[in-house]
């Protein structure tokens, strides 16, 4: 293999593929990125057997070939190339030892492994079902992803549920202590109409690994004006962003019927400035005691005020008083400080609606339409109170 490509394209290709490279030692080939030429294109592939990424970039191909190269060493070399008076191109050439890389005055020989040892990455065999604006999809992922479980005791909870309906997509994640759901409206412009309708009649819910969506959101961040195409097959999901392909397994299992725990009506509604609430909860978290990291939220609709309190025998105590708009019953609810703060952080508007029924029932955080003051239903974060 002998090729020339621009340094910027090469660096971006490494950035978009290296994160999925496995760090295990039992299969050294998984620590590598596969380089191969394909009809005048240089293709880079990486996988950890759960997620695969394929990136194609334009290059001048002087000699065809394939080789796999250790990702970390390659990335470190490329990211530390001199920037002052930098050579615009990178030159790559394989020999019996590995691959020679040259850019300006910098040169390296990196030893690789035979391309034939690299695992096959599944190929898409069906048409794309959905097309979404990249920024919209990224925001939906970031609003729910923190609620996915880290403990793999219940494998399905380590993923994000995607419910597909005729006019809406629902992304949801829960770890049993809190829940987030984001609704995206879709039209005929977003879907391959015939294939999509046929698909959702057979299967309307899938579970996508959280790690896949984290990687997807990172790649979207580097391609913010992009459109993301999505294809779903029996046990795989495929994303395409500006020629970057992400392939991931789906999680087998049945996701909990979480919609049953989202209350429809509430006895108390309070609206408060997000930044003020954020600061008060964060401050209280420094004084929270024990593993539960408890704080108390008191809402008095008559006085139009709220108190956030936290105390610890070892650390001391903290109280913040907040002005707010509230209707309904007075409430006194104990929360895990981190779970409550995570929910506030995901709210995308300048005001937060806090919706409560009792000290023992699920509490909802929602966004506010800043022009009308209306509580919006496109996103909800549910947090369970601590029953102390």
Phi, psi and omega in degrees: 000133176216118186217161173229132176215166181286146181299320182296314179296320180295316180297317178296322179295319176296315180303317185281349182245333191291333187293333181273356180297134181289152177250015181279156182257347183290330177235086184304332182298333180286350175277359188252161169253132178273127175254131175208146178268147185207098177051056177078011181237145171262123180248130175250133180231142177217148179203152170242018181077352173256317179234142173234146177230135175235127181236130178246135177227152177289144180203158172269111184266109177268336178206130181289161177169175180214141176197153174248137188235139177304124188293317186294315180296317180299314181298315180299319179296310184295319183288346181249014174296145179302139180262334181286124181060035188293142173294135183288329185251159171241138181248129180234136179211130179271151170220190184292343181267330185165228181230133176265132180237134180223133173214112184062232180270355182270134179223151176209151169240116181248124180284138183237189177237154181302138181298332181296340179278347185287134182294150178288137175261129183305144179256142177290134179244359182236169180283160175293140180266323190226145171232127182229146172300133185303315183297320180296316180293317179300315180298321178297317179298312185293335180282336184249340195297328182296341182274351178292142183287146175267330180284130185270015178302318173246096188305321184297333182282350176278359179245181176247129178281134174241113177260124182254123175236178185300323187238358185213152169245136179241117174262131181216146177215145178208147173244017180085344178258331176212165186214140173230138176226131177239130180254130173245127177279141179233155177232184179298338179290335184272345190232155168277092197313303185295312181293321181296311182296322178294320182294312186289342175290329180273320186208114184256349182231134173230163178239118182259130178305136180301323181298326178295316182289329175297315179294319178299315181295326178293318180290322176299322180302332179269357181218057194295333182270012188277165169252138180255122176263138185234129173237142181233128176239191190310308182227016184227154171232143184235133175239140174233124178230109178049044178084359175266123180256131173244128181238131182218149171289157170261154179275127176284148178131172180253126180283145180302150177284072189291334184299337180292339182263359177274111181298148178268323180236157182224148180274339180225134175232126177231140178237126185221154177296128184302313185298321180292314179297317179304311181296319182293318180292319179297317179297316180297327182297334179291337182256000183292143184254149170074179181297328183285344178050059190281140166223157181246131176251120179245128180240127179240097183299329181293317181274354183055045180214164179224150174237135175243123186233145173211143179213151179214137179301322184277326190258329184121208182214161183214139176224135174234136176251131184235139172274141180204168172262127183214147175227155176100208186276153171292147182224151179219101191234139179258131182235159162284123187300318183293318180296319179293317181294320177303319180293316179299319181297332182277348179290130187265354180256167185283347177237152181241134172263125176253121186240121189227145171252317181198169178293354185241355184258157179305138179252138183249140169247132179224168180269161183240135171290116189287344176274317186258343184080004182287142175283127183269147183252007182285341178218137174220138175241120180254130176232135180275132175293159172273124184273079183259000000 
